[in-house]
Amino acid sequence: MVIIRLSRSGSKKKPYYNVVVQDSRKRRDGRFIERVGFYNPMAQSGAESLRLDQERIAYWKDNGAQISETMSRIIKLQAKGPTGLEAMKQKDLKKAEAKKAKKAAEKAAAAEPVAEEAAAPAEEAAAPAEEAAPAEEAAPAEEAPKEE
């Protein structure tokens, strides 16, 4: 089966995607049949971040090619114009920020009980040590027999 999907390139933390027509059994970044566009999510405002060859995409769709979920979303947004793509970027940024905030809150909540648990055994350990000290002082006096 032939599929139209994104193929990642670019460097670490700076993705750049080629829109490719590819056999679905091939790897994401593997051999492709045809490149029909690109998508650059890191493009600066004013720079071209998306270019699709609509004629070739229509040709492949007519010949039975499937479109990935992400590509179908991008194609719909391109139909809305540049505002649609900007809206998608803003939505993705908000989603990422919310995810980071949730993760930070979970990390803080997990660290708080651990700190309380660490403090509680320290207090408990101090109390038995104080109780054991008087018992040790009394014990040697009883053990030592008196010599007559």
C-alpha beads as a LAMMPS data file, in Angstrom:
LAMMPS data file: protein, C-alpha beads

148 atoms
147 bonds

1 atom types
1 bond types

-500.0 500.0 xlo xhi
-500.0 500.0 ylo yhi
-500.0 500.0 zlo zhi

Masses

1 110.0

Atoms # bond

1 1 1 0.000 0.000 0.000
2 1 1 1.231 3.496 -0.805
3 1 1 0.975 6.243 1.803
4 1 1 1.593 9.995 1.829
5 1 1 3.390 10.932 5.030
6 1 1 6.078 13.057 6.640
7 1 1 9.716 12.011 6.533
8 1 1 11.819 13.674 9.239
9 1 1 15.131 15.328 8.547
10 1 1 16.984 18.234 10.084
11 1 1 19.056 18.192 13.244
12 1 1 18.298 17.399 16.851
13 1 1 15.568 19.663 18.279
14 1 1 15.199 21.344 14.853
15 1 1 12.918 19.136 12.762
16 1 1 12.285 19.567 9.070
17 1 1 9.858 17.285 7.267
18 1 1 9.632 16.218 3.650
19 1 1 6.164 15.240 2.467
20 1 1 6.730 11.993 0.595
21 1 1 4.820 9.269 -1.216
22 1 1 6.159 6.006 0.137
23 1 1 5.457 2.296 0.431
24 1 1 3.888 1.769 3.870
25 1 1 6.275 -1.110 4.607
26 1 1 9.335 1.159 4.370
27 1 1 10.835 2.981 7.336
28 1 1 9.689 6.534 8.083
29 1 1 12.911 8.067 6.791
30 1 1 13.622 5.320 4.265
31 1 1 13.315 5.107 0.516
32 1 1 10.391 7.004 -1.003
33 1 1 8.692 7.106 -4.394
34 1 1 8.229 10.856 -4.757
35 1 1 8.678 14.044 -2.743
36 1 1 5.554 16.190 -2.981
37 1 1 6.369 19.005 -0.580
38 1 1 7.895 20.031 2.728
39 1 1 6.862 21.216 6.185
40 1 1 9.145 23.253 8.435
41 1 1 7.535 23.701 11.874
42 1 1 10.501 25.759 13.113
43 1 1 10.277 28.373 10.327
44 1 1 10.420 31.981 11.438
45 1 1 7.298 34.056 10.935
46 1 1 7.225 35.388 7.403
47 1 1 9.249 32.466 6.035
48 1 1 7.618 29.706 4.032
49 1 1 6.903 26.820 6.366
50 1 1 4.720 24.622 4.169
51 1 1 4.678 23.819 0.472
52 1 1 2.584 21.040 -1.047
53 1 1 2.161 20.031 -4.672
54 1 1 -1.627 19.644 -4.649
55 1 1 -1.748 18.204 -8.173
56 1 1 0.624 15.345 -7.308
57 1 1 -1.176 14.663 -4.022
58 1 1 -4.489 14.471 -5.891
59 1 1 -2.892 12.151 -8.472
60 1 1 -1.631 9.758 -5.796
61 1 1 -4.938 9.855 -3.915
62 1 1 -6.770 8.962 -7.145
63 1 1 -4.401 6.031 -7.606
64 1 1 -5.169 4.618 -4.145
65 1 1 -2.606 6.262 -1.886
66 1 1 -3.619 6.666 1.756
67 1 1 -2.857 9.837 3.697
68 1 1 -1.467 9.708 7.233
69 1 1 -3.407 11.397 10.042
70 1 1 -0.855 14.168 10.419
71 1 1 -0.772 14.853 6.693
72 1 1 -4.571 15.003 6.481
73 1 1 -4.535 17.571 9.307
74 1 1 -1.850 19.627 7.535
75 1 1 -3.692 19.497 4.196
76 1 1 -6.898 20.746 5.846
77 1 1 -4.999 23.575 7.526
78 1 1 -3.316 24.570 4.285
79 1 1 -6.748 24.878 2.679
80 1 1 -7.589 27.487 5.344
81 1 1 -4.566 29.511 4.332
82 1 1 -1.644 30.822 6.366
83 1 1 -3.864 31.629 9.352
84 1 1 -4.801 27.973 9.706
85 1 1 -1.182 26.907 9.914
86 1 1 -0.371 29.621 12.460
87 1 1 -3.385 28.551 14.540
88 1 1 -2.100 24.951 14.488
89 1 1 1.342 26.074 15.665
90 1 1 -0.161 28.118 18.512
91 1 1 -2.357 25.200 19.562
92 1 1 0.624 22.833 19.554
93 1 1 2.692 25.283 21.636
94 1 1 -0.070 25.631 24.229
95 1 1 -0.447 21.858 24.378
96 1 1 3.305 21.422 24.913
97 1 1 3.356 24.072 27.666
98 1 1 0.417 22.436 29.425
99 1 1 2.165 19.078 29.271
100 1 1 5.356 20.569 30.752
101 1 1 3.400 22.262 33.544
102 1 1 1.574 19.032 34.385
103 1 1 4.842 17.089 34.471
104 1 1 6.462 19.698 36.727
105 1 1 3.458 19.599 39.089
106 1 1 3.612 15.794 39.262
107 1 1 7.349 15.935 39.952
108 1 1 6.853 18.483 42.737
109 1 1 4.026 16.420 44.251
110 1 1 6.174 13.284 44.148
111 1 1 9.127 15.048 45.767
112 1 1 7.022 16.472 48.629
113 1 1 5.915 13.121 50.159
114 1 1 9.431 11.738 49.823
115 1 1 10.778 14.707 51.802
116 1 1 8.113 14.194 54.495
117 1 1 8.894 10.458 54.694
118 1 1 12.605 11.192 55.030
119 1 1 11.963 13.664 57.860
120 1 1 9.617 11.305 59.772
121 1 1 12.105 8.380 60.068
122 1 1 14.827 10.797 61.133
123 1 1 12.645 12.004 64.017
124 1 1 11.712 8.429 64.922
125 1 1 15.357 7.346 64.838
126 1 1 16.326 10.204 67.168
127 1 1 13.655 9.296 69.750
128 1 1 14.730 5.616 70.195
129 1 1 18.346 6.675 70.432
130 1 1 17.487 8.974 73.351
131 1 1 15.514 6.200 75.061
132 1 1 18.309 3.662 74.558
133 1 1 20.955 5.908 76.103
134 1 1 19.466 5.879 79.662
135 1 1 18.959 2.117 79.454
136 1 1 22.642 1.608 78.594
137 1 1 23.727 3.715 81.568
138 1 1 21.569 1.672 83.945
139 1 1 22.564 -1.716 82.512
140 1 1 26.299 -1.655 83.419
141 1 1 25.487 -0.855 87.036
142 1 1 23.313 -3.908 87.378
143 1 1 25.708 -6.249 85.557
144 1 1 28.757 -5.521 87.630
145 1 1 28.770 -7.852 90.681
146 1 1 29.994 -6.499 93.952
147 1 1 33.189 -8.021 95.223
148 1 1 33.282 -8.958 98.853

Bonds

1 1 1 2
2 1 2 3
3 1 3 4
4 1 4 5
5 1 5 6
6 1 6 7
7 1 7 8
8 1 8 9
9 1 9 10
10 1 10 11
11 1 11 12
12 1 12 13
13 1 13 14
14 1 14 15
15 1 15 16
16 1 16 17
17 1 17 18
18 1 18 19
19 1 19 20
20 1 20 21
21 1 21 22
22 1 22 23
23 1 23 24
24 1 24 25
25 1 25 26
26 1 26 27
27 1 27 28
28 1 28 29
29 1 29 30
30 1 30 31
31 1 31 32
32 1 32 33
33 1 33 34
34 1 34 35
35 1 35 36
36 1 36 37
37 1 37 38
38 1 38 39
39 1 39 40
40 1 40 41
41 1 41 42
42 1 42 43
43 1 43 44
44 1 44 45
45 1 45 46
46 1 46 47
47 1 47 48
48 1 48 49
49 1 49 50
50 1 50 51
51 1 51 52
52 1 52 53
53 1 53 54
54 1 54 55
55 1 55 56
56 1 56 57
57 1 57 58
58 1 58 59
59 1 59 60
60 1 60 61
61 1 61 62
62 1 62 63
63 1 63 64
64 1 64 65
65 1 65 66
66 1 66 67
67 1 67 68
68 1 68 69
69 1 69 70
70 1 70 71
71 1 71 72
72 1 72 73
73 1 73 74
74 1 74 75
75 1 75 76
76 1 76 77
77 1 77 78
78 1 78 79
79 1 79 80
80 1 80 81
81 1 81 82
82 1 82 83
83 1 83 84
84 1 84 85
85 1 85 86
86 1 86 87
87 1 87 88
88 1 88 89
89 1 89 90
90 1 90 91
91 1 91 92
92 1 92 93
93 1 93 94
94 1 94 95
95 1 95 96
96 1 96 97
97 1 97 98
98 1 98 99
99 1 99 100
100 1 100 101
101 1 101 102
102 1 102 103
103 1 103 104
104 1 104 105
105 1 105 106
106 1 106 107
107 1 107 108
108 1 108 109
109 1 109 110
110 1 110 111
111 1 111 112
112 1 112 113
113 1 113 114
114 1 114 115
115 1 115 116
116 1 116 117
117 1 117 118
118 1 118 119
119 1 119 120
120 1 120 121
121 1 121 122
122 1 122 123
123 1 123 124
124 1 124 125
125 1 125 126
126 1 126 127
127 1 127 128
128 1 128 129
129 1 129 130
130 1 130 131
131 1 131 132
132 1 132 133
133 1 133 134
134 1 134 135
135 1 135 136
136 1 136 137
137 1 137 138
138 1 138 139
139 1 139 140
140 1 140 141
141 1 141 142
142 1 142 143
143 1 143 144
144 1 144 145
145 1 145 146
146 1 146 147
147 1 147 148
